[in-house]
Amino acid sequence: MNGSGGTTIVTQTTPLPDRMAEFAEWQRRMSEAIAGVPGFLRQAVIPPHPPTQVDWVILQHFADRDTAVAWLHSPLRSERLAEAQPLILGRDDVHLVAGEAVEAPPTPVSLVVSTQVKSGQEAAFRAWERRMAAAQARAPGFQGYRLEPPIPGLQEDWLAIVTFATEADLKAWLASPERARLLTEAEGFTQEFHTRIARTGFQHWFDSGRTAVGAVPAWKQNMIVLLLLYPVVFLFGSFVQAPWLMGRLGLPFPVALFLGNVASVLLLNSLVPWTSKRFDWWLSPVRVRPTFLGVALLLALYGLMIFVFTHLP
């Protein structure tokens, strides 16, 4: 069953403190290895943010579940993971999440909860989870929640992702008596339960999860924004601001300019995400060639717009 939004592999791992540099180099090699895998779309690596998030969080987005599962079982991945074993503390948490983990971006702090449910107790767990979700929704700073069921033969635990606006909000919920009471209720039908915290800070416009390895460089973001801002400002100024706001309505220039800026921001709020998806091959490539091709294409588009706007009647 493949979701139309693809599938994301979410990995949380903790390198040994004295092997961080080696782990970062290994992660770079892993990023190069996965770049050519069939079905792979993009990767985001979120480094630790102590003391709240002590793990590295890796998001690997694939076109569908089949290609994600194929990567999980691939000899190449197994070989790379074997290289990393001396660098890792404890075990990795690896989960499949339907869709793109960054489409509905988590706010700065996410609580990732893995739960193994005792056999035959799934109905009791689902009823309890609904009570937990309702309690979380009432907590100050609550931003969102999603529950992923097990995938037979691949992911045996239930995965819940809860997001809060701030670290303080999350800590308050973790320490709350209501949560403690609900966890006590779950002891009868859960076999194993553990949590990890991921500080995300995903971007709103540029597919958010990209930080550290796989990050969208600021200069690329600026080039995309310029590609859209220039025509929006020019067309609004020529066909709305000058003839209507200042002409017919008689608004002073500062007021008309302010309204134009408001309109531009509102339009870019939709245009930038849409355009960034079309330029995803350029925003976060592993190879150098796509970077030069993207720059050349954008420069050509800039020139084309200048030419067209210059010759408008």
C-alpha positions, 0 to 999 in steps of 0.5 A, a space after each residue: 500500500 503506497 501513499 501518494 505522498 511517498 514514504 519517509 524513513 525516520 532514523 534517530 541515532 546517538 554517536 559516541 561523544 568522542 567519535 562525532 567527527 568520524 560519524 559526520 564523515 560517515 553520514 556524508 558518505 551515506 548521503 552520497 550512497 543513497 543519492 543514486 538509489 531508485 525511488 530516493 527523493 531527498 534527505 534531511 539530517 538534523 544534528 543534536 540540540 542538547 540538552 533537549 535533543 541528544 540524537 541525530 535525526 535523519 529523514 530519508 524521503 522515498 517515492 513510495 513504501 516499496 522503494 523505502 523498504 528496498 533501501 532498508 533491506 539493501 546490501 549497500 545500506 547494510 554495508 554502510 551501517 556495519 561501518 558505523 557500528 563502532 561509532 554508535 551508542 546503543 541502538 538506532 530507532 528506525 521507523 517508516 512514516 507514510 507521506 513526507 515527514 516535512 509536509 506538515 512541518 513539526 514545530 520546534 520540538 517533537 516527541 517521538 514515542 515507540 510502543 510495543 503492544 502486547 499480543 491481542 491488546 491492540 483494541 485496548 491500546 487504540 482506546 487508550 491512545 485516543 485518551 492520550 491524544 485528547 489529553 495532549 491536545 489540551 496541553 499548552 503549546 500542543 501543535 499536532 499529533 500523528 499515529 503510525 501503526 505497525 508494518 508487519 515484518 518490518 516495524 513491529 511497534 506503534 509510532 506516535 509523533 507529538 509536536 509542541 510549540 516550545 521546549 518548555 511546553 513539551 517539558 511541562 507535558 512530560 512532567 504533567 500528572 495527567 500524562 503520568 496517570 495515562 502511562 500507568 493505565 497503559 502498563 497492562 497492555 504495553 510491552 515496551 515503551 520509549 521516547 526520543 525528542 527531536 528538535 526540528 525547526 523546519 522551514 516553512 517555505 523550503 521543505 523544512 526538514 533540510 538542515 545540516 547535510 541536505 540543507 538548502 543554502 541561503 543563496 539558493 533560497 534567495 534566488 528562488 524568492 527573487 525569481 518570484 518576487 520580481 514578477 509579483 512586485 512588477 505586475 502588481 505595481 503596474 496593474 494594481 498599485 499605480 492605476 487602482 490604489 493610487 489612481 482611482 482610490 487616491 491612496 498615498 504612495 506609502 499606503 499603496 506600497 504597503 498594500 503591495 508588500 502585503 499582497 506579495 507576501 501572501 502570494 509568495 506564501 503559496 508560490 515559493 513552496 510550489 516552485 521549490 518542489 519543482 526545483 528540488 533537483 537543484 535546491 539540495 543536490 549531492 552532485 555539483 552539475 545540477 547546481 550549475 545547471 540550476 543557476 544557469 536556468 534561473 539566470 536565464 529566467 531572470 533575463 527573460 522576465 527583464 526582456 518581457 517586462 521591458 517590452 510591455 506596452 
